[in-house]
Amino acid sequence: MSNRMVAYPASKWNKYLIMAKDSELRPYLPHTAKLTKATLKSFLERFPTVYAKPNFGGGGRGVMRITCRPNGTYLLQSGKGKKLCFHFPHLTRTMARQIGSGKHYLIQQGIDMIQLDNRPIDFRILLLKQDGSWTYMGTMGKLAARNLHITNRCSGGTPIQFKDACKRAGAWEEKQIDKLEKNLTSLGLQSAKVLNKSYPLLTELGLDIAIDRKQNIWVLEANSKPQYELFRHHESSQLYKKIHRTVQLLRVSQ
């Protein structure tokens, strides 16, 4: 295995398993499993909304949202497309056609994340390892495009500053927001520590985070080569330059 593969582990499932073994991180992880007909059925019986996503890849490509409706039908949303499935076999056939052959998918509990104008917001925590120590660089929000369930910029999502998102979408006070960011910092550093034990060459970590209406924090997935363009819009005008300079040095040294 090359150093590059060890430095940038790609499997979402492997990273989830590593984090789930840690008692401090486990409460922050949504229920997640490999996608099969059995796990899909089980998750839909337990949660009103679930997400199916590729084990490999990023940018929100291939992510599907499945909602169980009161009349027993299912609404499948993939990108801008929506499909009403009338029963479970109809749903599994439709998903199989969209996924195609040879692709490995995960199923994950849906989180009732905070929203602004009916548009969900999630967050990216960025951590970098410099001189043997991990540093929390900051957190930025991603606001989904209208009528979409994914927040990625390539799908029309727009950056929103962390405090602005919490004030506008959560209507939370400054003390609550400061406490949230403190918890995000601790969560990020613990995640980096745990993943670094299994991937000693890891020097970059981006955590995709959801915050629900009760201020619970959820780690949706961990990215070992995270995009950081969001941080151009951070309240600290110099932060993006610092991140870019550090990342370039880290990647050159791999």
C-alpha atoms as one frame of an Amber mdcrd trajectory, in Angstrom:
protein
   0.000   0.000   0.000   1.407   3.403  -1.005   2.012   6.227   1.447  -0.573
   8.248  -0.465  -3.274   5.636   0.174  -2.411   5.491   3.867  -2.344   9.302
   4.154  -5.680   9.687   2.355  -7.845   6.696   3.361 -10.921   6.758   1.150
 -13.363   4.218   2.614 -16.098   5.964   4.593 -17.057   2.621   6.125 -13.570
   1.907   7.470 -13.308   5.354   9.010 -16.747   4.981  10.564 -15.790   1.633
  12.147 -12.621   3.112  13.622 -14.487   6.046  15.124 -17.349   3.865  16.384
 -14.924   1.854  18.515 -14.044   4.958  20.530 -16.350   5.530  23.495 -16.010
   9.324  23.279 -16.913   9.499  19.581 -19.601   6.796  19.427 -22.469   8.992
  20.753 -21.872  11.495  17.936 -22.194   8.979  15.101 -25.529   8.410  13.340
 -26.494   4.768  12.888 -24.676   3.564   9.779 -24.411   0.205   7.986 -23.518
  -1.293   4.649 -26.470  -0.964   2.305 -28.419  -4.173   1.699 -32.131  -4.801
   1.282 -32.235  -5.955   4.908 -30.441  -2.905   6.343 -32.502  -0.557   4.179
 -35.736  -2.084   5.440 -34.525  -2.039   9.045 -33.431   1.600   8.880 -36.689
   2.723   7.267 -38.604   1.023  10.066 -36.559   2.924  12.665 -36.034   6.355
  11.088 -38.392   8.588   9.064 -35.574   9.603   6.714 -32.379   7.777   5.742
 -29.518   8.484   3.365 -27.766   6.084   1.025 -24.311   7.193  -0.075 -21.303
   5.719  -1.890 -18.574   4.275   0.291 -16.036   5.991  -1.962 -16.219   9.461
  -3.456 -17.268  12.908  -2.381 -18.971  16.091  -3.438 -22.397  14.635  -2.693
 -22.317  12.583  -5.894 -24.606   9.574  -5.777 -26.212  10.466  -2.436 -29.870
   9.470  -2.140 -32.434  10.549   0.432 -35.275   8.147   1.213 -38.325   9.262
   3.174 -41.002   6.868   4.405 -44.421   8.481   3.940 -47.461   7.886   6.210
 -49.342   5.985   3.494 -46.555   3.411   3.159 -44.991   4.858   0.012 -41.404
   6.092  -0.254 -40.006   9.309  -1.687 -36.564   8.845  -3.235 -34.583  11.982
  -3.933 -31.316  11.915  -5.870 -29.880  15.273  -6.895 -32.729  17.350  -8.315
 -34.767  14.285  -9.215 -37.592  12.868  -7.085 -39.266   9.502  -7.518 -42.319
   8.183  -5.672 -42.002   4.470  -4.949 -45.246   2.689  -4.096 -43.827  -0.193
  -2.050 -40.511  -1.529  -0.771 -39.665  -3.769  -3.792 -40.352  -0.785  -6.059
 -37.942   1.293  -3.956 -35.151  -1.311  -4.026 -35.465  -1.789  -7.799 -35.311
   1.961  -8.378 -32.294   2.371  -6.131 -30.506  -0.565  -7.767 -30.926   1.032
 -11.191 -29.526   4.335  -9.950 -26.596   2.770  -8.110 -25.573   0.411 -10.912
 -23.350  -2.625 -10.515 -20.116  -2.952  -8.582 -20.622   0.043  -6.314 -20.582
  -0.202  -2.538 -23.066   1.943  -0.634 -23.760   2.793   2.992 -27.088   3.505
   4.671 -27.215   6.197   7.364 -29.773   7.541   9.792 -31.161  10.892   8.650
 -30.632  13.838  10.991 -33.183  16.611  11.445 -30.521  19.275  10.933 -31.104
  22.984  11.368 -32.473  24.813   8.333 -32.668  28.310   6.925 -35.641  29.037
   4.644 -36.308  25.271   4.456 -32.740  24.697   3.258 -30.626  22.335   5.409
 -27.281  23.458   6.800 -24.364  21.241   7.718 -20.837  22.144   8.738 -17.222
  21.365   7.879 -14.665  21.202  10.681 -11.087  21.423   9.423  -8.065  20.100
  11.313  -4.436  19.990  10.166  -1.428  18.217  11.664   1.676  20.383  11.863
   4.946  19.380  13.515   3.303  16.309  15.016   0.334  18.121  16.587  -3.234
  18.552  15.384  -4.672  22.062  15.171  -8.347  22.984  14.928  -8.476  25.493
  12.063 -12.148  26.416  12.187 -15.695  25.547  11.168 -17.751  26.741   8.207
 -21.364  26.064   7.281 -22.789  24.847   3.964 -26.306  25.898   3.019 -28.066
  23.609   0.542 -29.486  25.013  -2.682 -33.242  25.390  -2.725 -35.127  22.068
  -3.054 -31.941  20.000  -2.626 -30.954  17.781   0.306 -27.167  17.977  -0.138
 -25.085  21.026   0.745 -21.946  20.549  -1.369 -20.773  23.547  -3.376 -20.665
  21.510  -6.595 -24.406  20.966  -6.107 -25.165  24.637  -5.591 -24.566  24.870
  -1.848 -23.354  28.199  -0.504 -20.950  28.989   2.357 -22.307  30.438   5.584
 -20.288  31.383   8.645 -20.763  29.178  11.693 -22.069  31.841  14.083 -24.300
  33.371  11.434 -25.840  29.968  10.690 -26.469  29.234  14.363 -28.018  32.646
  15.011 -30.258  32.641  11.950 -31.216  28.970  11.709 -31.060  27.950  15.359
 -31.959  31.284  16.950 -29.376  30.481  19.616 -27.694  32.929  21.947 -24.000
  33.820  21.853 -23.201  31.669  24.924 -24.864  28.635  23.351 -22.968  29.144
  20.099 -19.631  29.532  21.907 -20.310  26.291  23.796 -21.167  24.526  20.539
 -17.921  25.629  18.912 -15.944  24.527  21.968 -17.588  21.098  21.693 -16.845
  20.983  17.954 -13.197  21.739  18.654 -12.942  18.911  21.208 -14.811  16.522
  18.934 -12.569  17.355  15.993  -9.353  16.872  17.938 -10.548  13.554  19.402
 -11.564  12.337  15.927  -8.151  13.245  14.544  -6.409  11.470  17.421  -8.451
   8.286  16.973  -8.115   8.128  13.174  -4.406   8.947  13.372  -3.789   5.774
  15.349  -4.979   3.696  12.400  -3.609   6.053   9.745  -0.273   7.396  11.061
   0.392   9.406   7.889  -2.890  11.306   8.132  -2.247  15.070   8.285  -5.571
  16.536   7.092  -9.058  15.923   8.385 -12.385  17.420   7.442 -15.428  16.356
   9.438 -18.881  16.845   7.970 -21.103  17.742  10.900 -24.845  18.094  11.383
 -26.403  19.985  14.271 -30.017  19.170  15.028 -32.674  21.465  16.459 -31.811
  20.355  20.013 -28.144  21.330  19.524 -26.991  17.717  19.306 -23.873  17.283
  17.189 -23.555  14.460  14.645 -20.505  13.380  12.640 -21.808  12.493   9.175
 -18.444  11.439   7.756 -14.699  12.020   7.919 -12.701  13.226   4.927  -8.964
  12.622   4.758  -8.292  15.050   1.879 -10.911  17.711   2.547 -11.824  20.605
   0.311 -11.293  23.911   2.093 -12.536  26.571  -0.347 -15.359  27.264   2.110
 -12.856  28.991   4.358 -12.420  31.821   1.857 -15.642  33.070   3.449 -14.552
  32.677   7.081 -14.891  35.689   9.364 -11.089  35.678   9.704  -9.873  37.040
   6.358  -6.385  35.556   6.801  -7.466  32.039   7.718  -7.870  30.744   4.171
  -4.339  31.839   3.240  -2.963  30.098   6.321  -4.886  26.904   5.531  -3.849
  26.908   1.876  -0.181  27.458   2.687  -0.191  24.698   5.320  -2.030  22.174
   3.146   0.343  22.715   0.228   3.321  22.069   2.502   1.715  18.952   3.937
   0.864  17.504   0.525   4.303  18.194  -0.910   5.849  16.260   1.960   3.690
  13.141   1.397
